[in-house]
Each structure stands twice: as structure tokens, then as C-alpha cells.
């Protein structure tokens, strides 16, 4: 929730300028190559870019925000900023902390899973999201795809994507996730995914 009560834009400008100045110093010392943001807004990202250009300071090259089949807030406005300002997305939680791997589709909750520790997965696993997850699982099954790989491969289709951050608790999960880089989703799969988006479940 955005609270502008004590907001002072001039303080924000100075803070960004100071940070970018320090980045520039570290780059000159050979200690830093590039700079990225995390959990930033479209306005905030643009602010960093604009100040860097105005002050001839290092430019941010990436933004690390959440993105997945069930979390596409980035598409609303950050996508435009990302593409137009060349600030690539490093997507975290591309499997929504597990549900988009298909592990919960059968109703089971493995003892070593995140849901065993936190049932709602920080708001990612809700009655509404479960409907969408089920439909995406049906698409993967229909087209003979591994659910996790389909979810990761979808993220890689986005024009603003710099990289997708994966996580794994076993070598098998790691192999499955890495293999998603070679999966090219067909037009039919993409159309089915879009249909789920349009259902607004």
C-alpha cells in the first residue's frame, strides 16, 4: 500500500543520486560492474533511469520483481518501462513458490514442501489462484508438457525478460528447471494460456 504521508521527492532524488555516485566510484575501482533494482515500481524505475541520465551516472540494467503465470502485475506498466528503458526483468518466484510445478494438483502437501510450512505461500495459493493453477496444469497435460517447464518457458517468452530465477530442493528439480530453457512453446500452447488469462479466474 502506497502511503505518501511523509514523502519528500527531493529526498528521493538525492538518495538515488548518492547511491549512483557510489556505484560509479566502485565501478572505477573495478569492484562493481552493473546495478539492478528489486521490488521496484514503474515510477521508481523510471526515476533511477532519469536521474542517471541527467547526472551522467551509471544506469540500472535490471529489475528483480516477481513474475509467473499467476503473478503478471509486471505486465500492467513495468513491462513498458522495462522495454522502452532497456531495464530487463530478473523474474523471481516463476513457479509461484511451488504451485506451478504441479506438486499440489493432487491435493497432497509433501512434508518437506513450502506449503507444509506456510499453507497460503504469502498470498500465492488462494482459492482464486488454485483455479488458474488447475487450468494451467490441464494445458500442460493436454500438450504433453512438464508443468514446471511450461511455466518457466512461458516467462522466457516475455519480451522484457532478462532471466528467470529458479530454485530447487533436489537435483531432479534442478534438471527439470534448467531444461525449460530449451522448451519452445507452440502457438497452440500460448493461445491456451491466453485463454486462461482472459477468463480472469
URKAZI-V209456 format. One record per pair of residues at least 12 apart in sequence whose ideal C-beta (glycine too) atoms are under 10 Angstrom apart, sorted by the first residue. I is the first residue (numbers start at 1). J is the second residue. Records with the same first field share a line. If there is no record, write none. Layout:
I=J  J
This chain:
2=41  43
9=47
12=44  47  51
13=47  50  51  54  55
14=51
15=51
16=44  47  48  50  51  52  55  57  60
17=51  52  54  55  57
19=35  48  51  57  58
20=35  48  51  52  55  56  57  58  59  60
21=55  57  58
22=35  57  58
23=35  52  57  58  59  60
24=52  55  56  57  58
25=58
26=58
27=58
32=58
33=58  61
34=58  59  60  61  62
35=48  52  57  58  59  60  61  62
36=48  60  61  62  63  64  87  88  90  162
37=49  60  61  62  63  64  65  87  90
38=62  63  64  65  90  92
39=63  64  65  66  92
40=60  63  64  65  78  81  87
41=63  65  77  78  81
42=63  74  76  77  78  79  80  81  82  85
43=77  78  81
44=63  78  81
45=60  63  65  77  78  81  82  85  87
46=77  78  80  81  84  85  87
48=60  63  85  87
49=81  84  85  86  87
50=85
53=85
59=85  86  87
60=85  86  87  88
61=86  87  88  90  162
62=82  86  87  88  89  90  162  163
63=78  81  82  85  87  88  89  90  91  160  162
64=88  89  90  91  92  162  163  165
65=78  82  89  90  91  92  93
66=89  91  92  93  94  96  97  122  124  165
67=79  89  90  91  92  93  94  96  154  155  158  160  161  164  165
68=91  92  93  94  95  96  97  99  100  124  129  136  151  152  154  155  164
69=94  95  96  99  100  129  132  133  135  136  139  147  150  151  152  154  155  193  196  197
70=93  95  96  99  100  124  125  126  128  129  130  131  132  133  136  151  196  197  201
71=91  92  93  94  96  100  123  124  129
72=155  158  197
74=89  91  158  160  161
75=158  160  197
78=160
79=158  159  160  161
80=160
81=160
82=158  159  160  161  162
83=158  159  160
84=160
86=160  162
87=160  162
88=159  160  161  162  163
89=155  158  159  160  161  162  163  164
90=161  162  163  164  165
91=152  155  156  158  160  161  162  163  164  165  166
92=164  165  166  167
93=121  122  124  164  165  166  167
94=148  151  152  153  154  155  156  161  164  165  166  167  177  180
95=124  147  148  151  152  155  164  166  167  168  173  177
96=121  122  124  125  129  132  133  151
97=113  114  115  118  120  121  122  124  125  167
98=110  113  114  115  121  124  125  148  167  169
99=113  114  115  121  124  125  129  130  132  133  134  136  137  147  151
100=124  129  132  133  136  137  140  147  148  150  151  152  154  155
101=113  133  137  146  147  148  149  151  152  168  173  176  177
102=133  134  136  137  140  141  146  147  148  150  151
103=115  147  148  173
104=121  125  130  133  134  137
105=130  133  134  136  137  138  140  141  147
106=137
110=169
112=169  170
113=169
114=167  169
127=201
128=200  201
129=201
130=201
131=196  199  201
132=196  197  199  200  201
133=147  151  196  201
134=196  201
135=192  193  195  196  197  199  201
136=150  151  154  192  193  196
137=150  151
138=192  196
139=154  185  188  189  190  191  192  193  195  196
140=189  192  193
142=188  189  192
143=185  186  188  189  192
145=180  183  185  186  189
146=176  177  179  180  183
147=176
148=166  168  173  176  177  179  180
149=176  177  178  179  180  181  182  183  185
150=180  183  185  189  193
151=164  177  180  193
152=164  166  176  177  178  179  180  181  183
153=179  180  181  182  183  184  185  189
154=180  183  185  189  190  193
155=180
156=180  181  183  184  185
157=184  185  189  190  193
163=181
164=177  180  181
166=178  180  181
